[in-house]
């Protein structure tokens, strides 16, 4: 397990300790929970990769033979 050092002002430290105590937990546990959630979020690269995979999957499903007719394209709902 790694230790980290974070510098914060005294007022923020006091308020954070009070909030942690209200939740019956430690400030370290709060920070650990935040960092865990933060690290589990999808990165920009992962998001773009997922979107690319979705687009490519959609393209793979496309078939030229599944075109609609000209009349269907220009059909107007009355």
N, CA, C and O atoms as a Maestro MAE file, in Angstrom:
{
 s_m_m2io_version
 :::
 2.0.0
}

f_m_ct {
 s_m_title
 :::
 protein
 m_atom[312] {
  # First column is atom index #
  i_m_mmod_type
  r_m_x_coord
  r_m_y_coord
  r_m_z_coord
  i_m_residue_number
  s_m_chain_name
  s_m_pdb_residue_name
  s_m_pdb_atom_name
  i_m_atomic_number
  :::
  1 25 0.847 -1.171 0.000 1 A "UNK " " N  " 7
  2 3 0.000 0.000 0.000 1 A "UNK " " CA " 6
  3 2 0.894 1.236 0.000 1 A "UNK " " C  " 6
  4 15 1.899 1.285 0.709 1 A "UNK " " O  " 8
  5 25 0.525 2.224 -0.793 2 A "UNK " " N  " 7
  6 3 1.290 3.461 -0.911 2 A "UNK " " CA " 6
  7 2 0.723 4.532 0.015 2 A "UNK " " C  " 6
  8 15 -0.484 4.593 0.250 2 A "UNK " " O  " 8
  9 25 1.603 5.364 0.531 3 A "UNK " " N  " 7
  10 3 1.208 6.539 1.299 3 A "UNK " " CA " 6
  11 2 1.384 7.759 0.417 3 A "UNK " " C  " 6
  12 15 2.318 7.831 -0.382 3 A "UNK " " O  " 8
  13 25 0.472 8.726 0.567 4 A "UNK " " N  " 7
  14 3 0.603 9.971 -0.175 4 A "UNK " " CA " 6
  15 2 0.545 11.130 0.816 4 A "UNK " " C  " 6
  16 15 0.015 10.990 1.918 4 A "UNK " " O  " 8
  17 25 1.083 12.251 0.422 5 A "UNK " " N  " 7
  18 3 1.036 13.470 1.230 5 A "UNK " " CA " 6
  19 2 0.272 14.519 0.447 5 A "UNK " " C  " 6
  20 15 0.569 14.791 -0.717 5 A "UNK " " O  " 8
  21 25 -0.708 15.096 1.099 6 A "UNK " " N  " 7
  22 3 -1.522 16.138 0.484 6 A "UNK " " CA " 6
  23 2 -1.475 17.354 1.397 6 A "UNK " " C  " 6
  24 15 -1.686 17.236 2.604 6 A "UNK " " O  " 8
  25 25 -1.203 18.507 0.832 7 A "UNK " " N  " 7
  26 3 -1.178 19.746 1.619 7 A "UNK " " CA " 6
  27 2 -2.486 20.498 1.425 7 A "UNK " " C  " 6
  28 15 -2.873 20.820 0.302 7 A "UNK " " O  " 8
  29 25 -3.157 20.772 2.534 8 A "UNK " " N  " 7
  30 3 -4.401 21.546 2.503 8 A "UNK " " CA " 6
  31 2 -4.347 22.566 3.635 8 A "UNK " " C  " 6
  32 15 -3.584 22.408 4.588 8 A "UNK " " O  " 8
  33 25 -5.162 23.609 3.522 9 A "UNK " " N  " 7
  34 3 -5.144 24.613 4.587 9 A "UNK " " CA " 6
  35 2 -5.860 24.079 5.828 9 A "UNK " " C  " 6
  36 15 -6.605 23.101 5.765 9 A "UNK " " O  " 8
  37 25 -5.620 24.736 6.936 10 A "UNK " " N  " 7
  38 3 -6.126 24.251 8.233 10 A "UNK " " CA " 6
  39 2 -7.647 24.209 8.295 10 A "UNK " " C  " 6
  40 15 -8.222 23.277 8.858 10 A "UNK " " O  " 8
  41 25 -8.297 25.209 7.720 11 A "UNK " " N  " 7
  42 3 -9.763 25.252 7.759 11 A "UNK " " CA " 6
  43 2 -10.368 24.084 6.980 11 A "UNK " " C  " 6
  44 15 -11.316 23.451 7.444 11 A "UNK " " O  " 8
  45 25 -9.831 23.806 5.820 12 A "UNK " " N  " 7
  46 3 -10.307 22.670 5.036 12 A "UNK " " CA " 6
  47 2 -10.081 21.368 5.799 12 A "UNK " " C  " 6
  48 15 -10.954 20.501 5.832 12 A "UNK " " O  " 8
  49 25 -8.924 21.237 6.400 13 A "UNK " " N  " 7
  50 3 -8.619 20.030 7.193 13 A "UNK " " CA " 6
  51 2 -9.612 19.868 8.335 13 A "UNK " " C  " 6
  52 15 -10.126 18.773 8.562 13 A "UNK " " O  " 8
  53 25 -9.883 20.952 9.053 14 A "UNK " " N  " 7
  54 3 -10.819 20.894 10.178 14 A "UNK " " CA " 6
  55 2 -12.211 20.491 9.707 14 A "UNK " " C  " 6
  56 15 -12.840 19.610 10.293 14 A "UNK " " O  " 8
  57 25 -12.693 21.141 8.645 15 A "UNK " " N  " 7
  58 3 -14.039 20.835 8.141 15 A "UNK " " CA " 6
  59 2 -14.139 19.403 7.623 15 A "UNK " " C  " 6
  60 15 -15.143 18.725 7.841 15 A "UNK " " O  " 8
  61 25 -13.096 18.950 6.937 16 A "UNK " " N  " 7
  62 3 -13.098 17.578 6.409 16 A "UNK " " CA " 6
  63 2 -13.094 16.563 7.548 16 A "UNK " " C  " 6
  64 15 -13.786 15.547 7.474 16 A "UNK " " O  " 8
  65 25 -12.324 16.826 8.597 17 A "UNK " " N  " 7
  66 3 -12.306 15.914 9.750 17 A "UNK " " CA " 6
  67 2 -13.671 15.848 10.413 17 A "UNK " " C  " 6
  68 15 -14.118 14.773 10.813 17 A "UNK " " O  " 8
  69 25 -14.338 16.992 10.531 18 A "UNK " " N  " 7
  70 3 -15.676 17.031 11.130 18 A "UNK " " CA " 6
  71 2 -16.653 16.220 10.289 18 A "UNK " " C  " 6
  72 15 -17.418 15.419 10.825 18 A "UNK " " O  " 8
  73 25 -16.632 16.425 8.961 19 A "UNK " " N  " 7
  74 3 -17.523 15.668 8.072 19 A "UNK " " CA " 6
  75 2 -17.261 14.175 8.162 19 A "UNK " " C  " 6
  76 15 -18.198 13.377 8.188 19 A "UNK " " O  " 8
  77 25 -15.988 13.793 8.210 20 A "UNK " " N  " 7
  78 3 -15.642 12.375 8.319 20 A "UNK " " CA " 6
  79 2 -16.162 11.814 9.631 20 A "UNK " " C  " 6
  80 15 -16.703 10.709 9.667 20 A "UNK " " O  " 8
  81 25 -16.002 12.567 10.703 21 A "UNK " " N  " 7
  82 3 -16.486 12.110 12.018 21 A "UNK " " CA " 6
  83 2 -18.000 11.954 12.003 21 A "UNK " " C  " 6
  84 15 -18.528 11.010 12.592 21 A "UNK " " O  " 8
  85 25 -18.704 12.865 11.338 22 A "UNK " " N  " 7
  86 3 -20.162 12.752 11.230 22 A "UNK " " CA " 6
  87 2 -20.564 11.468 10.520 22 A "UNK " " C  " 6
  88 15 -21.616 10.898 10.809 22 A "UNK " " O  " 8
  89 25 -19.746 11.021 9.611 23 A "UNK " " N  " 7
  90 3 -20.022 9.788 8.864 23 A "UNK " " CA " 6
  91 2 -19.384 8.566 9.536 23 A "UNK " " C  " 6
  92 15 -19.401 7.460 8.996 23 A "UNK " " O  " 8
  93 25 -18.829 8.795 10.715 24 A "UNK " " N  " 7
  94 3 -18.190 7.740 11.501 24 A "UNK " " CA " 6
  95 2 -17.102 7.022 10.708 24 A "UNK " " C  " 6
  96 15 -17.046 5.794 10.666 24 A "UNK " " O  " 8
  97 25 -16.251 7.812 10.091 25 A "UNK " " N  " 7
  98 3 -15.134 7.272 9.328 25 A "UNK " " CA " 6
  99 2 -13.930 8.187 9.531 25 A "UNK " " C  " 6
  100 15 -14.024 9.207 10.213 25 A "UNK " " O  " 8
  101 25 -12.820 7.822 8.944 26 A "UNK " " N  " 7
  102 3 -11.616 8.642 9.057 26 A "UNK " " CA " 6
  103 2 -11.430 9.477 7.797 26 A "UNK " " C  " 6
  104 15 -12.008 9.188 6.749 26 A "UNK " " O  " 8
  105 25 -10.630 10.497 7.919 27 A "UNK " " N  " 7
  106 3 -10.318 11.331 6.772 27 A "UNK " " CA " 6
  107 2 -9.562 10.519 5.727 27 A "UNK " " C  " 6
  108 15 -9.772 10.705 4.528 27 A "UNK " " O  " 8
  109 25 -8.699 9.636 6.164 28 A "UNK " " N  " 7
  110 3 -7.970 8.765 5.226 28 A "UNK " " CA " 6
  111 2 -8.938 7.887 4.439 28 A "UNK " " C  " 6
  112 15 -8.763 7.697 3.236 28 A "UNK " " O  " 8
  113 25 -9.951 7.353 5.108 29 A "UNK " " N  " 7
  114 3 -10.930 6.504 4.420 29 A "UNK " " CA " 6
  115 2 -11.720 7.305 3.394 29 A "UNK " " C  " 6
  116 15 -12.039 6.798 2.319 29 A "UNK " " O  " 8
  117 25 -12.037 8.559 3.723 30 A "UNK " " N  " 7
  118 3 -12.761 9.418 2.788 30 A "UNK " " CA " 6
  119 2 -11.923 9.680 1.546 30 A "UNK " " C  " 6
  120 15 -12.415 9.584 0.421 30 A "UNK " " O  " 8
  121 25 -10.649 10.013 1.757 31 A "UNK " " N  " 7
  122 3 -9.753 10.282 0.630 31 A "UNK " " CA " 6
  123 2 -9.566 9.020 -0.207 31 A "UNK " " C  " 6
  124 15 -9.568 9.081 -1.436 31 A "UNK " " O  " 8
  125 25 -9.406 7.876 0.461 32 A "UNK " " N  " 7
  126 3 -9.238 6.610 -0.257 32 A "UNK " " CA " 6
  127 2 -10.467 6.302 -1.107 32 A "UNK " " C  " 6
  128 15 -10.338 5.880 -2.256 32 A "UNK " " O  " 8
  129 25 -11.659 6.512 -0.547 33 A "UNK " " N  " 7
  130 3 -12.897 6.273 -1.303 33 A "UNK " " CA " 6
  131 2 -12.977 7.198 -2.514 33 A "UNK " " C  " 6
  132 15 -13.343 6.765 -3.606 33 A "UNK " " O  " 8
  133 25 -12.632 8.480 -2.318 34 A "UNK " " N  " 7
  134 3 -12.658 9.433 -3.430 34 A "UNK " " CA " 6
  135 2 -11.690 9.006 -4.527 34 A "UNK " " C  " 6
  136 15 -12.052 8.988 -5.704 34 A "UNK " " O  " 8
  137 25 -10.466 8.663 -4.150 35 A "UNK " " N  " 7
  138 3 -9.468 8.275 -5.148 35 A "UNK " " CA " 6
  139 2 -9.847 6.978 -5.851 35 A "UNK " " C  " 6
  140 15 -9.566 6.810 -7.038 35 A "UNK " " O  " 8
  141 25 -10.476 6.070 -5.134 36 A "UNK " " N  " 7
  142 3 -10.928 4.820 -5.745 36 A "UNK " " CA " 6
  143 2 -11.963 5.111 -6.828 36 A "UNK " " C  " 6
  144 15 -11.860 4.602 -7.944 36 A "UNK " " O  " 8
  145 25 -12.945 5.920 -6.501 37 A "UNK " " N  " 7
  146 3 -13.974 6.290 -7.490 37 A "UNK " " CA " 6
  147 2 -13.360 7.055 -8.656 37 A "UNK " " C  " 6
  148 15 -13.699 6.815 -9.815 37 A "UNK " " O  " 8
  149 25 -12.460 7.971 -8.344 38 A "UNK " " N  " 7
  150 3 -11.802 8.786 -9.361 38 A "UNK " " CA " 6
  151 2 -11.027 7.905 -10.333 38 A "UNK " " C  " 6
  152 15 -11.093 8.109 -11.545 38 A "UNK " " O  " 8
  153 25 -10.297 6.932 -9.809 39 A "UNK " " N  " 7
  154 3 -9.473 6.057 -10.641 39 A "UNK " " CA " 6
  155 2 -10.320 5.084 -11.455 39 A "UNK " " C  " 6
  156 15 -9.887 4.632 -12.515 39 A "UNK " " O  " 8
  157 25 -11.517 4.756 -10.980 40 A "UNK " " N  " 7
  158 3 -12.379 3.807 -11.689 40 A "UNK " " CA " 6
  159 2 -13.145 4.455 -12.837 40 A "UNK " " C  " 6
  160 15 -13.692 3.749 -13.684 40 A "UNK " " O  " 8
  161 25 -13.194 5.777 -12.879 41 A "UNK " " N  " 7
  162 3 -13.904 6.457 -13.963 41 A "UNK " " CA " 6
  163 2 -13.229 6.154 -15.293 41 A "UNK " " C  " 6
  164 15 -12.019 5.939 -15.367 41 A "UNK " " O  " 8
  165 25 -14.025 6.144 -16.309 42 A "UNK " " N  " 7
  166 3 -13.531 5.891 -17.653 42 A "UNK " " CA " 6
  167 2 -12.617 7.042 -18.092 42 A "UNK " " C  " 6
  168 15 -12.999 8.209 -18.003 42 A "UNK " " O  " 8
  169 25 -11.426 6.712 -18.558 43 A "UNK " " N  " 7
  170 3 -10.517 7.751 -19.046 43 A "UNK " " CA " 6
  171 2 -10.985 8.234 -20.413 43 A "UNK " " C  " 6
  172 15 -11.803 7.583 -21.063 43 A "UNK " " O  " 8
  173 25 -10.470 9.364 -20.841 44 A "UNK " " N  " 7
  174 3 -10.821 9.910 -22.158 44 A "UNK " " CA " 6
  175 2 -10.452 8.918 -23.257 44 A "UNK " " C  " 6
  176 15 -11.211 8.729 -24.207 44 A "UNK " " O  " 8
  177 25 -9.287 8.286 -23.128 45 A "UNK " " N  " 7
  178 3 -8.862 7.286 -24.109 45 A "UNK " " CA " 6
  179 2 -9.831 6.110 -24.124 45 A "UNK " " C  " 6
  180 15 -10.239 5.657 -25.193 45 A "UNK " " O  " 8
  181 25 -10.203 5.612 -22.944 46 A "UNK " " N  " 7
  182 3 -11.132 4.479 -22.871 46 A "UNK " " CA " 6
  183 2 -12.490 4.842 -23.460 46 A "UNK " " C  " 6
  184 15 -13.112 4.028 -24.143 46 A "UNK " " O  " 8
  185 25 -12.958 6.082 -23.193 47 A "UNK " " N  " 7
  186 3 -14.246 6.523 -23.728 47 A "UNK " " CA " 6
  187 2 -14.216 6.566 -25.254 47 A "UNK " " C  " 6
  188 15 -15.148 6.104 -25.912 47 A "UNK " " O  " 8
  189 25 -13.138 7.124 -25.815 48 A "UNK " " N  " 7
  190 3 -13.023 7.198 -27.271 48 A "UNK " " CA " 6
  191 2 -12.877 5.814 -27.890 48 A "UNK " " C  " 6
  192 15 -13.421 5.560 -28.965 48 A "UNK " " O  " 8
  193 25 -12.162 4.930 -27.237 49 A "UNK " " N  " 7
  194 3 -11.998 3.552 -27.726 49 A "UNK " " CA " 6
  195 2 -13.350 2.836 -27.732 49 A "UNK " " C  " 6
  196 15 -13.681 2.132 -28.686 49 A "UNK " " O  " 8
  197 25 -14.125 3.021 -26.662 50 A "UNK " " N  " 7
  198 3 -15.453 2.401 -26.580 50 A "UNK " " CA " 6
  199 2 -16.351 2.936 -27.688 50 A "UNK " " C  " 6
  200 15 -17.055 2.167 -28.343 50 A "UNK " " O  " 8
  201 25 -16.330 4.257 -27.901 51 A "UNK " " N  " 7
  202 3 -17.145 4.849 -28.964 51 A "UNK " " CA " 6
  203 2 -16.716 4.338 -30.331 51 A "UNK " " C  " 6
  204 15 -17.558 4.057 -31.185 51 A "UNK " " O  " 8
  205 25 -15.425 4.217 -30.538 52 A "UNK " " N  " 7
  206 3 -14.927 3.696 -31.809 52 A "UNK " " CA " 6
  207 2 -15.418 2.274 -32.024 52 A "UNK " " C  " 6
  208 15 -15.866 1.928 -33.117 52 A "UNK " " O  " 8
  209 25 -15.338 1.453 -30.994 53 A "UNK " " N  " 7
  210 3 -15.793 0.067 -31.105 53 A "UNK " " CA " 6
  211 2 -17.284 -0.005 -31.420 53 A "UNK " " C  " 6
  212 15 -17.721 -0.854 -32.198 53 A "UNK " " O  " 8
  213 25 -18.073 0.901 -30.805 54 A "UNK " " N  " 7
  214 3 -19.513 0.921 -31.070 54 A "UNK " " CA " 6
  215 2 -19.802 1.318 -32.520 54 A "UNK " " C  " 6
  216 15 -20.665 0.724 -33.168 54 A "UNK " " O  " 8
  217 25 -19.085 2.316 -33.024 55 A "UNK " " N  " 7
  218 3 -19.277 2.744 -34.413 55 A "UNK " " CA " 6
  219 2 -18.876 1.627 -35.367 55 A "UNK " " C  " 6
  220 15 -19.596 1.332 -36.321 55 A "UNK " " O  " 8
  221 25 -17.737 1.011 -35.114 56 A "UNK " " N  " 7
  222 3 -17.286 -0.075 -35.989 56 A "UNK " " CA " 6
  223 2 -18.244 -1.259 -35.965 56 A "UNK " " C  " 6
  224 15 -18.465 -1.902 -36.991 56 A "UNK " " O  " 8
  225 25 -18.811 -1.549 -34.803 57 A "UNK " " N  " 7
  226 3 -19.786 -2.638 -34.715 57 A "UNK " " CA " 6
  227 2 -21.030 -2.301 -35.536 57 A "UNK " " C  " 6
  228 15 -21.605 -3.175 -36.185 57 A "UNK " " O  " 8
  229 25 -21.442 -1.039 -35.506 58 A "UNK " " N  " 7
  230 3 -22.592 -0.606 -36.301 58 A "UNK " " CA " 6
  231 2 -22.313 -0.691 -37.785 58 A "UNK " " C  " 6
  232 15 -23.186 -1.069 -38.567 58 A "UNK " " O  " 8
  233 25 -21.102 -0.341 -38.175 59 A "UNK " " N  " 7
  234 3 -20.718 -0.416 -39.584 59 A "UNK " " CA " 6
  235 2 -20.697 -1.869 -40.043 59 A "UNK " " C  " 6
  236 15 -21.109 -2.176 -41.161 59 A "UNK " " O  " 8
  237 25 -20.222 -2.752 -39.189 60 A "UNK " " N  " 7
  238 3 -20.146 -4.171 -39.545 60 A "UNK " " CA " 6
  239 2 -21.539 -4.751 -39.780 60 A "UNK " " C  " 6
  240 15 -21.693 -5.700 -40.548 60 A "UNK " " O  " 8
  241 25 -22.555 -4.186 -39.123 61 A "UNK " " N  " 7
  242 3 -23.925 -4.681 -39.277 61 A "UNK " " CA " 6
  243 2 -24.597 -4.138 -40.535 61 A "UNK " " C  " 6
  244 15 -25.621 -4.670 -40.964 61 A "UNK " " O  " 8
  245 25 -24.037 -3.089 -41.129 62 A "UNK " " N  " 7
  246 3 -24.629 -2.462 -42.309 62 A "UNK " " CA " 6
  247 2 -24.507 -3.384 -43.513 62 A "UNK " " C  " 6
  248 15 -23.454 -3.974 -43.757 62 A "UNK " " O  " 8
  249 25 -25.577 -3.498 -44.248 63 A "UNK " " N  " 7
  250 3 -25.594 -4.295 -45.465 63 A "UNK " " CA " 6
  251 2 -26.194 -3.457 -46.576 63 A "UNK " " C  " 6
  252 15 -27.240 -2.836 -46.390 63 A "UNK " " O  " 8
  253 25 -25.543 -3.433 -47.729 64 A "UNK " " N  " 7
  254 3 -26.039 -2.666 -48.861 64 A "UNK " " CA " 6
  255 2 -27.397 -3.140 -49.339 64 A "UNK " " C  " 6
  256 15 -28.174 -2.355 -49.883 64 A "UNK " " O  " 8
  257 25 -27.690 -4.411 -49.142 65 A "UNK " " N  " 7
  258 3 -28.953 -4.975 -49.584 65 A "UNK " " CA " 6
  259 2 -30.125 -4.586 -48.709 65 A "UNK " " C  " 6
  260 15 -31.273 -4.829 -49.079 65 A "UNK " " O  " 8
  261 25 -29.868 -3.994 -47.568 66 A "UNK " " N  " 7
  262 3 -30.959 -3.643 -46.664 66 A "UNK " " CA " 6
  263 2 -31.383 -2.191 -46.844 66 A "UNK " " C  " 6
  264 15 -31.804 -1.538 -45.889 66 A "UNK " " O  " 8
  265 25 -31.273 -1.692 -48.062 67 A "UNK " " N  " 7
  266 3 -31.668 -0.319 -48.362 67 A "UNK " " CA " 6
  267 2 -33.182 -0.220 -48.456 67 A "UNK " " C  " 6
  268 15 -33.874 -1.187 -48.774 67 A "UNK " " O  " 8
  269 25 -33.668 0.972 -48.170 68 A "UNK " " N  " 7
  270 3 -35.100 1.191 -48.338 68 A "UNK " " CA " 6
  271 2 -35.329 1.819 -49.706 68 A "UNK " " C  " 6
  272 15 -34.421 2.394 -50.307 68 A "UNK " " O  " 8
  273 25 -36.538 1.698 -50.172 69 A "UNK " " N  " 7
  274 3 -36.836 2.188 -51.522 69 A "UNK " " CA " 6
  275 2 -36.905 3.708 -51.533 69 A "UNK " " C  " 6
  276 15 -37.017 4.357 -50.493 69 A "UNK " " O  " 8
  277 25 -36.836 4.254 -52.743 70 A "UNK " " N  " 7
  278 3 -36.915 5.695 -52.930 70 A "UNK " " CA " 6
  279 2 -38.247 6.218 -52.417 70 A "UNK " " C  " 6
  280 15 -38.300 7.278 -51.793 70 A "UNK " " O  " 8
  281 25 -39.330 5.478 -52.678 71 A "UNK " " N  " 7
  282 3 -40.653 5.886 -52.213 71 A "UNK " " CA " 6
  283 2 -40.715 5.935 -50.684 71 A "UNK " " C  " 6
  284 15 -41.333 6.834 -50.114 71 A "UNK " " O  " 8
  285 25 -40.081 4.979 -50.030 72 A "UNK " " N  " 7
  286 3 -40.083 4.975 -48.554 72 A "UNK " " CA " 6
  287 2 -39.281 6.161 -48.000 72 A "UNK " " C  " 6
  288 15 -39.646 6.734 -46.973 72 A "UNK " " O  " 8
  289 25 -38.218 6.515 -48.665 73 A "UNK " " N  " 7
  290 3 -37.401 7.644 -48.222 73 A "UNK " " CA " 6
  291 2 -38.198 8.940 -48.274 73 A "UNK " " C  " 6
  292 15 -38.095 9.770 -47.371 73 A "UNK " " O  " 8
  293 25 -38.990 9.118 -49.327 74 A "UNK " " N  " 7
  294 3 -39.690 10.364 -49.545 74 A "UNK " " CA " 6
  295 2 -41.145 10.318 -49.086 74 A "UNK " " C  " 6
  296 15 -41.919 11.231 -49.378 74 A "UNK " " O  " 8
  297 25 -41.515 9.271 -48.376 75 A "UNK " " N  " 7
  298 3 -42.887 9.154 -47.886 75 A "UNK " " CA " 6
  299 2 -43.165 10.265 -46.877 75 A "UNK " " C  " 6
  300 15 -42.333 10.548 -46.015 75 A "UNK " " O  " 8
  301 25 -44.280 10.863 -46.981 76 A "UNK " " N  " 7
  302 3 -44.682 11.928 -46.055 76 A "UNK " " CA " 6
  303 2 -45.856 11.403 -45.212 76 A "UNK " " C  " 6
  304 15 -46.801 10.807 -45.729 76 A "UNK " " O  " 8
  305 25 -45.764 11.638 -43.934 77 A "UNK " " N  " 7
  306 3 -46.906 11.302 -43.067 77 A "UNK " " CA " 6
  307 2 -47.980 12.377 -43.262 77 A "UNK " " C  " 6
  308 15 -47.700 13.575 -43.215 77 A "UNK " " O  " 8
  309 25 -49.192 11.926 -43.475 78 A "UNK " " N  " 7
  310 3 -50.288 12.872 -43.766 78 A "UNK " " CA " 6
  311 2 -51.104 13.129 -42.545 78 A "UNK " " C  " 6
  312 15 -52.066 13.895 -42.596 78 A "UNK " " O  " 8
  :::
 }
 m_bond[311] {
  # First column is bond index #
  i_m_from
  i_m_to
  i_m_order
  :::
  1 1 2 1
  2 2 3 1
  3 3 4 2
  4 3 5 1
  5 5 6 1
  6 6 7 1
  7 7 8 2
  8 7 9 1
  9 9 10 1
  10 10 11 1
  11 11 12 2
  12 11 13 1
  13 13 14 1
  14 14 15 1
  15 15 16 2
  16 15 17 1
  17 17 18 1
  18 18 19 1
  19 19 20 2
  20 19 21 1
  21 21 22 1
  22 22 23 1
  23 23 24 2
  24 23 25 1
  25 25 26 1
  26 26 27 1
  27 27 28 2
  28 27 29 1
  29 29 30 1
  30 30 31 1
  31 31 32 2
  32 31 33 1
  33 33 34 1
  34 34 35 1
  35 35 36 2
  36 35 37 1
  37 37 38 1
  38 38 39 1
  39 39 40 2
  40 39 41 1
  41 41 42 1
  42 42 43 1
  43 43 44 2
  44 43 45 1
  45 45 46 1
  46 46 47 1
  47 47 48 2
  48 47 49 1
  49 49 50 1
  50 50 51 1
  51 51 52 2
  52 51 53 1
  53 53 54 1
  54 54 55 1
  55 55 56 2
  56 55 57 1
  57 57 58 1
  58 58 59 1
  59 59 60 2
  60 59 61 1
  61 61 62 1
  62 62 63 1
  63 63 64 2
  64 63 65 1
  65 65 66 1
  66 66 67 1
  67 67 68 2
  68 67 69 1
  69 69 70 1
  70 70 71 1
  71 71 72 2
  72 71 73 1
  73 73 74 1
  74 74 75 1
  75 75 76 2
  76 75 77 1
  77 77 78 1
  78 78 79 1
  79 79 80 2
  80 79 81 1
  81 81 82 1
  82 82 83 1
  83 83 84 2
  84 83 85 1
  85 85 86 1
  86 86 87 1
  87 87 88 2
  88 87 89 1
  89 89 90 1
  90 90 91 1
  91 91 92 2
  92 91 93 1
  93 93 94 1
  94 94 95 1
  95 95 96 2
  96 95 97 1
  97 97 98 1
  98 98 99 1
  99 99 100 2
  100 99 101 1
  101 101 102 1
  102 102 103 1
  103 103 104 2
  104 103 105 1
  105 105 106 1
  106 106 107 1
  107 107 108 2
  108 107 109 1
  109 109 110 1
  110 110 111 1
  111 111 112 2
  112 111 113 1
  113 113 114 1
  114 114 115 1
  115 115 116 2
  116 115 117 1
  117 117 118 1
  118 118 119 1
  119 119 120 2
  120 119 121 1
  121 121 122 1
  122 122 123 1
  123 123 124 2
  124 123 125 1
  125 125 126 1
  126 126 127 1
  127 127 128 2
  128 127 129 1
  129 129 130 1
  130 130 131 1
  131 131 132 2
  132 131 133 1
  133 133 134 1
  134 134 135 1
  135 135 136 2
  136 135 137 1
  137 137 138 1
  138 138 139 1
  139 139 140 2
  140 139 141 1
  141 141 142 1
  142 142 143 1
  143 143 144 2
  144 143 145 1
  145 145 146 1
  146 146 147 1
  147 147 148 2
  148 147 149 1
  149 149 150 1
  150 150 151 1
  151 151 152 2
  152 151 153 1
  153 153 154 1
  154 154 155 1
  155 155 156 2
  156 155 157 1
  157 157 158 1
  158 158 159 1
  159 159 160 2
  160 159 161 1
  161 161 162 1
  162 162 163 1
  163 163 164 2
  164 163 165 1
  165 165 166 1
  166 166 167 1
  167 167 168 2
  168 167 169 1
  169 169 170 1
  170 170 171 1
  171 171 172 2
  172 171 173 1
  173 173 174 1
  174 174 175 1
  175 175 176 2
  176 175 177 1
  177 177 178 1
  178 178 179 1
  179 179 180 2
  180 179 181 1
  181 181 182 1
  182 182 183 1
  183 183 184 2
  184 183 185 1
  185 185 186 1
  186 186 187 1
  187 187 188 2
  188 187 189 1
  189 189 190 1
  190 190 191 1
  191 191 192 2
  192 191 193 1
  193 193 194 1
  194 194 195 1
  195 195 196 2
  196 195 197 1
  197 197 198 1
  198 198 199 1
  199 199 200 2
  200 199 201 1
  201 201 202 1
  202 202 203 1
  203 203 204 2
  204 203 205 1
  205 205 206 1
  206 206 207 1
  207 207 208 2
  208 207 209 1
  209 209 210 1
  210 210 211 1
  211 211 212 2
  212 211 213 1
  213 213 214 1
  214 214 215 1
  215 215 216 2
  216 215 217 1
  217 217 218 1
  218 218 219 1
  219 219 220 2
  220 219 221 1
  221 221 222 1
  222 222 223 1
  223 223 224 2
  224 223 225 1
  225 225 226 1
  226 226 227 1
  227 227 228 2
  228 227 229 1
  229 229 230 1
  230 230 231 1
  231 231 232 2
  232 231 233 1
  233 233 234 1
  234 234 235 1
  235 235 236 2
  236 235 237 1
  237 237 238 1
  238 238 239 1
  239 239 240 2
  240 239 241 1
  241 241 242 1
  242 242 243 1
  243 243 244 2
  244 243 245 1
  245 245 246 1
  246 246 247 1
  247 247 248 2
  248 247 249 1
  249 249 250 1
  250 250 251 1
  251 251 252 2
  252 251 253 1
  253 253 254 1
  254 254 255 1
  255 255 256 2
  256 255 257 1
  257 257 258 1
  258 258 259 1
  259 259 260 2
  260 259 261 1
  261 261 262 1
  262 262 263 1
  263 263 264 2
  264 263 265 1
  265 265 266 1
  266 266 267 1
  267 267 268 2
  268 267 269 1
  269 269 270 1
  270 270 271 1
  271 271 272 2
  272 271 273 1
  273 273 274 1
  274 274 275 1
  275 275 276 2
  276 275 277 1
  277 277 278 1
  278 278 279 1
  279 279 280 2
  280 279 281 1
  281 281 282 1
  282 282 283 1
  283 283 284 2
  284 283 285 1
  285 285 286 1
  286 286 287 1
  287 287 288 2
  288 287 289 1
  289 289 290 1
  290 290 291 1
  291 291 292 2
  292 291 293 1
  293 293 294 1
  294 294 295 1
  295 295 296 2
  296 295 297 1
  297 297 298 1
  298 298 299 1
  299 299 300 2
  300 299 301 1
  301 301 302 1
  302 302 303 1
  303 303 304 2
  304 303 305 1
  305 305 306 1
  306 306 307 1
  307 307 308 2
  308 307 309 1
  309 309 310 1
  310 310 311 1
  311 311 312 2
  :::
 }
}
